[in-house]
């Protein structure tokens, strides 16, 4: 049987960046300068002369490379887009990753630790919702309103909060609006958690049904708790 491949929308932004060392041009200049200086001071027409200057230039290159190792930079690495062959599911993957990226980006710009912790929780629940849909594509219709309204509206509120927070003033309107968003976050998180819980409704029914059938069969066979017979079989011929 072919093993089902597990998919996940888990996103760690730091994993999309790669450390790259940009080499310094100074070692190359030093190596080239070695040839020029040698040619000005010493003859450069015999094979041994070329061998000597080559060794000198290499020594200069590696010496200067230790002194000037280059500049370390973090560059963005393109994320390979996973394709399932299902256009609707592929759109969910693209939109899900984009929503998670924007939620993380907004959270990085919000200094308030309490609200930031709530946004982390929101991101975690959102990821679990998308992960579950990727594992159970038939449940995709259940998150249409979640993706079409609840998630984008929540993101809009968080972006508005970030913008207000960056104004650097504590005016009445700004403080009132920021407070409203902070208070709304608990409600939003509870709603998102309920959305995730609802996705497992069918699973819960299946588990409950399986347990009922198992209990019935165990009872019929005398294998359930309290159903084991303690009576010893009578010996024949006595």
Protein Blocks (a to p, Z undefined) as FASTA:
>chain_A
ZZdddddfbdcfklmpccdddddfklmmmmmmmmmmmmmmpccfbfklmmmmmmmmmmmm
mmmmmmmnojcdddddddddddehiaklmmmmmmmmmmmmmmmmmmmmpmblklmmmmmm
mmmmmmmmmmmmmmmmmlmmmmmmmmmmmmmmmmmmmmmmmmmmmnopacfklmmmmmmm
mmmmmmmmmmmmmmmmmmmmmmmmmmmmmmmmmmmmmmmnopaghiacfbdcddehZZ
